[in-house]
Amino acid sequence: MEHFPPLDPPIRKLLGPGPSEIHPRVLTALARPTVGHLDPWYLQLMDQTQRALRSVMQTQNRMTFAVSATGSAGMEAAVVNLIEPGDRMLVCVNGVFGARMCDVAERAGAAVTRIDRPWGETFAPEEVAAAIDRVRPKAVGIVQAETSTGAHQPVDEIARIARDAGCLLVIDAVTALGGVPVETDRWQADVVYSGSQKCLSCPPGLAPISFSERAVEAVQRRKTKVASWYLDISLLANYWGSDRAYHHTAPINMTYALYEALRIVLEEGLENAFRRHLRNHRALGAGLEALGIRFAAEEGRRLPMLNAVVIPDGIDDLQVRKGLLERYGIEIGGGLGAFKGRVWRIGLMGYGSQKANVYLVLAALEELLAEQNCAFSRGSSVAAAAAAYG
Amino acid sequence: MEHFPPLDPPIRKLLGPGPSEIHPRVLTALARPTVGHLDPWYLQLMDQTQRALRSVMQTQNRMTFAVSATGSAGMEAAVVNLIEPGDRMLVCVNGVFGARMCDVAERAGAAVTRIDRPWGETFAPEEVAAAIDRVRPKAVGIVQAETSTGAHQPVDEIARIARDAGCLLVIDAVTALGGVPVETDRWQADVVYSGSQKCLSCPPGLAPISFSERAVEAVQRRKTKVASWYLDISLLANYWGSDRAYHHTAPINMTYALYEALRIVLEEGLENAFRRHLRNHRALGAGLEALGIRFAAEEGRRLPMLNAVVIPDGIDDLQVRKGLLERYGIEIGGGLGAFKGRVWRIGLMGYGSQKANVYLVLAALEELLAEQNCAFSRGSSVAAAAAAYG
């Protein structure tokens, strides 16, 4: 037999764009004994998980559940359920994930109109309003937390505009959920989806999603079947709804982990979690500023959990990231797409958003930068972060 | 805050249609610390997992990997990649999963022709050959191990016929893999997919899948994009292939579990595993026969890992299954579709295929049957099973 070595993963500090650092309680939950997917106890756990998801997603939407796949499948579930071939969809693109939504929508047969902002910027309500006026789309898609740029898109006003125009609003909250307010009901958003591996600090593998009643009705009014059997919410509703009819075999242990992760978020309280993310983000920002490193996203529109920063001139991207990984076990993210080689993405997500991690990543970065360029003085960044904590 | 009780799953003996009993080593692997999905160590683990999958699936196919979702998504991945709108697909239906494949294919735009056999029976090569002659389909779909009926479909000869006719052959090996031979290359099958939660004894959440070079070329020749972004193997090939380009965030910990599960299968050896499944199936069958319980699938076509048996007259289905669960923590499966209320499905899958489980489920069933009808004598079934072990 060919040799397959025992599994022995290295211990990492996950300070990249996700997966984030996993709370130890979540890993323990993950390994609890598996039960059947129609076990009475599991059906109850599904109920509890749905209730916990509604709390975290700030919604009363009945169709709030977890797609049995990763965050990108959440995006696909949102789009393929709402869109029938020929439907018009407007997508706001200011990074990788907006562009991905265009691709997903085109594959679903949508006539896609995209509007663009430069990477790192966000959309003003007026430009979205103008595009809606022009296109009259059935659905509008926007990314609240653009993981490729660190930009925080305000969606409050855009949601109102979409609603007034009678459009269905799809919000990508993959990186947002648990780190900044995702106010599904207050915004009257129609589909909001996320991923388990960002600010919920759960391993990747599930995509929390919520459909408004209006969205569910739109799915029920479809003339064509949803192209994906696996993601069809009219089928999923029978499993996650009151019937508990067999659809597919749910990823039982991942549900354990998600439930435990949601409990941890709710124990802390959403407002406390948001404040903690903001405090650590500001301290990290002060430390980075002391190093002369600037953010990729515009001021006032920066995500607290995903700090995308411009790599200083003359610094070797790969060498720094390799040094972080090999010396400290720290993972930060490189740039994606237009930002490849130009940007680092430092995640302080969920359980990973801790003072200890802020100090650690600053101290480690400083050391590596100073090695490449002696203009980077040692010690300044941690002091600046400490001062920001006050 | 609303109360969310601590996670405390009951301990079950999973002797149903899956998820199967999980090997303790697999649960331990599942809870190992999460790493990033582009971590050099994780990329290596993906390589090793692909190599292990190729061994278990008996193939050299380069595009052998695990879909980041459950077994049904494996079916969807097989179909949506091969089928373009208007393509003809022939599907052989003798249970729930064949019927599901028709639905999936229709949603992908296929012109589906289905041929049917009564539940519990299997297809003869001649009838598939005649249908291929008549329909001239691009693809033929067949279920090797029909989990709803316990029927074992021989695919060897049918594969030859499909190949000679120039059709792409899709084989559902969800329940088969690891329990009976799945000879992907010898059959020259084009797409074979499975699930992690059957004879691999891993929690649900991943769908092993293998595409032949011929299938990959068919995908490359498509005129239209694959309807699903998430399942498009031309994109997935860049992540699972040599580029390791970011596609979606892989379910890291589930990959740990699958890798460990595959290691366990390969340590035992496929042939040994198949023999073990057969031995325990025969002993269970002898025990059930002593109780006067007969199989739903025809003689000579019974799956060793999924024993679908007809519920004896006068016996209350739910009361027996409730008794098994509450008194012994044993889960067996009820009937699906046409077999609802008429059939039990006793799984002896992977790690769960053990002499101890055969004796336990027989003894427990006997007790519950005797309580409902004193004609069921006590003690006979375990003795019969013991005799079958020899």
Chai-1 contact restraints between the chains, C-beta under 6 A:
chainA,res_idxA,chainB,res_idxB,connection_type,confidence,min_distance_angstrom,max_distance_angstrom,comment,restraint_id
A,M1,B,L266,contact,1.0,0.0,6.0,A-B,restraint_1
A,F4,B,Q48,contact,1.0,0.0,6.0,A-B,restraint_2
A,F4,B,A52,contact,1.0,0.0,6.0,A-B,restraint_3
A,F4,B,R263,contact,1.0,0.0,6.0,A-B,restraint_4
A,L7,B,A29,contact,1.0,0.0,6.0,A-B,restraint_5
A,L7,B,Y256,contact,1.0,0.0,6.0,A-B,restraint_6
A,L7,B,Y259,contact,1.0,0.0,6.0,A-B,restraint_7
A,L7,B,E260,contact,1.0,0.0,6.0,A-B,restraint_8
A,P9,B,R32,contact,1.0,0.0,6.0,A-B,restraint_9
A,P9,B,P33,contact,1.0,0.0,6.0,A-B,restraint_10
A,P9,B,V35,contact,1.0,0.0,6.0,A-B,restraint_11
A,P10,B,W41,contact,1.0,0.0,6.0,A-B,restraint_12
A,I11,B,P33,contact,1.0,0.0,6.0,A-B,restraint_13
A,R12,B,V35,contact,1.0,0.0,6.0,A-B,restraint_14
A,G16,B,G36,contact,1.0,0.0,6.0,A-B,restraint_15
A,P19,B,T34,contact,1.0,0.0,6.0,A-B,restraint_16
A,I22,B,T34,contact,1.0,0.0,6.0,A-B,restraint_17
A,L27,B,A31,contact,1.0,0.0,6.0,A-B,restraint_18
A,A29,B,L7,contact,1.0,0.0,6.0,A-B,restraint_19
A,L30,B,L30,contact,1.0,0.0,6.0,A-B,restraint_20
A,L30,B,A31,contact,1.0,0.0,6.0,A-B,restraint_21
A,A31,B,L27,contact,1.0,0.0,6.0,A-B,restraint_22
A,A31,B,L30,contact,1.0,0.0,6.0,A-B,restraint_23
A,A31,B,A31,contact,1.0,0.0,6.0,A-B,restraint_24
A,R32,B,P9,contact,1.0,0.0,6.0,A-B,restraint_25
A,P33,B,P9,contact,1.0,0.0,6.0,A-B,restraint_26
A,P33,B,I11,contact,1.0,0.0,6.0,A-B,restraint_27
A,T34,B,P19,contact,1.0,0.0,6.0,A-B,restraint_28
A,T34,B,I22,contact,1.0,0.0,6.0,A-B,restraint_29
A,T34,B,P203,contact,1.0,0.0,6.0,A-B,restraint_30
A,V35,B,P9,contact,1.0,0.0,6.0,A-B,restraint_31
A,V35,B,R12,contact,1.0,0.0,6.0,A-B,restraint_32
A,G36,B,G16,contact,1.0,0.0,6.0,A-B,restraint_33
A,G36,B,E331,contact,1.0,0.0,6.0,A-B,restraint_34
A,W41,B,P10,contact,1.0,0.0,6.0,A-B,restraint_35
A,Q48,B,F4,contact,1.0,0.0,6.0,A-B,restraint_36
A,A52,B,F4,contact,1.0,0.0,6.0,A-B,restraint_37
A,S68,B,A69,contact,1.0,0.0,6.0,A-B,restraint_38
A,S68,B,T70,contact,1.0,0.0,6.0,A-B,restraint_39
A,A69,B,S68,contact,1.0,0.0,6.0,A-B,restraint_40
A,A69,B,A69,contact,1.0,0.0,6.0,A-B,restraint_41
A,T70,B,S68,contact,1.0,0.0,6.0,A-B,restraint_42
A,T70,B,H248,contact,1.0,0.0,6.0,A-B,restraint_43
A,T70,B,T249,contact,1.0,0.0,6.0,A-B,restraint_44
A,S72,B,Y230,contact,1.0,0.0,6.0,A-B,restraint_45
A,S72,B,H248,contact,1.0,0.0,6.0,A-B,restraint_46
A,A73,B,Y230,contact,1.0,0.0,6.0,A-B,restraint_47
A,E76,B,W229,contact,1.0,0.0,6.0,A-B,restraint_48
A,E76,B,Y230,contact,1.0,0.0,6.0,A-B,restraint_49
A,D103,B,W229,contact,1.0,0.0,6.0,A-B,restraint_50
A,V104,B,W229,contact,1.0,0.0,6.0,A-B,restraint_51
A,R107,B,K225,contact,1.0,0.0,6.0,A-B,restraint_52
A,R107,B,A227,contact,1.0,0.0,6.0,A-B,restraint_53
A,R107,B,W229,contact,1.0,0.0,6.0,A-B,restraint_54
A,Q197,B,T249,contact,1.0,0.0,6.0,A-B,restraint_55
A,P203,B,T34,contact,1.0,0.0,6.0,A-B,restraint_56
A,P203,B,I252,contact,1.0,0.0,6.0,A-B,restraint_57
A,P203,B,N253,contact,1.0,0.0,6.0,A-B,restraint_58
A,P204,B,T249,contact,1.0,0.0,6.0,A-B,restraint_59
A,P204,B,P251,contact,1.0,0.0,6.0,A-B,restraint_60
A,P204,B,I252,contact,1.0,0.0,6.0,A-B,restraint_61
A,G205,B,G205,contact,1.0,0.0,6.0,A-B,restraint_62
A,G205,B,P251,contact,1.0,0.0,6.0,A-B,restraint_63
A,G205,B,M254,contact,1.0,0.0,6.0,A-B,restraint_64
A,K225,B,R107,contact,1.0,0.0,6.0,A-B,restraint_65
A,A227,B,R107,contact,1.0,0.0,6.0,A-B,restraint_66
A,A227,B,A227,contact,1.0,0.0,6.0,A-B,restraint_67
A,S228,B,S228,contact,1.0,0.0,6.0,A-B,restraint_68
A,W229,B,E76,contact,1.0,0.0,6.0,A-B,restraint_69
A,W229,B,D103,contact,1.0,0.0,6.0,A-B,restraint_70
A,W229,B,V104,contact,1.0,0.0,6.0,A-B,restraint_71
A,W229,B,R107,contact,1.0,0.0,6.0,A-B,restraint_72
A,Y230,B,S72,contact,1.0,0.0,6.0,A-B,restraint_73
A,Y230,B,A73,contact,1.0,0.0,6.0,A-B,restraint_74
A,Y230,B,E76,contact,1.0,0.0,6.0,A-B,restraint_75
A,H248,B,T70,contact,1.0,0.0,6.0,A-B,restraint_76
A,H248,B,S72,contact,1.0,0.0,6.0,A-B,restraint_77
A,T249,B,T70,contact,1.0,0.0,6.0,A-B,restraint_78
A,T249,B,Q197,contact,1.0,0.0,6.0,A-B,restraint_79
A,T249,B,P204,contact,1.0,0.0,6.0,A-B,restraint_80
A,P251,B,P204,contact,1.0,0.0,6.0,A-B,restraint_81
A,P251,B,G205,contact,1.0,0.0,6.0,A-B,restraint_82
A,I252,B,P203,contact,1.0,0.0,6.0,A-B,restraint_83
A,I252,B,P204,contact,1.0,0.0,6.0,A-B,restraint_84
A,N253,B,P203,contact,1.0,0.0,6.0,A-B,restraint_85
A,M254,B,G205,contact,1.0,0.0,6.0,A-B,restraint_86
A,Y256,B,L7,contact,1.0,0.0,6.0,A-B,restraint_87
A,Y259,B,L7,contact,1.0,0.0,6.0,A-B,restraint_88
A,E260,B,L7,contact,1.0,0.0,6.0,A-B,restraint_89
A,R263,B,F4,contact,1.0,0.0,6.0,A-B,restraint_90
A,L266,B,M1,contact,1.0,0.0,6.0,A-B,restraint_91
A,E331,B,G36,contact,1.0,0.0,6.0,A-B,restraint_92
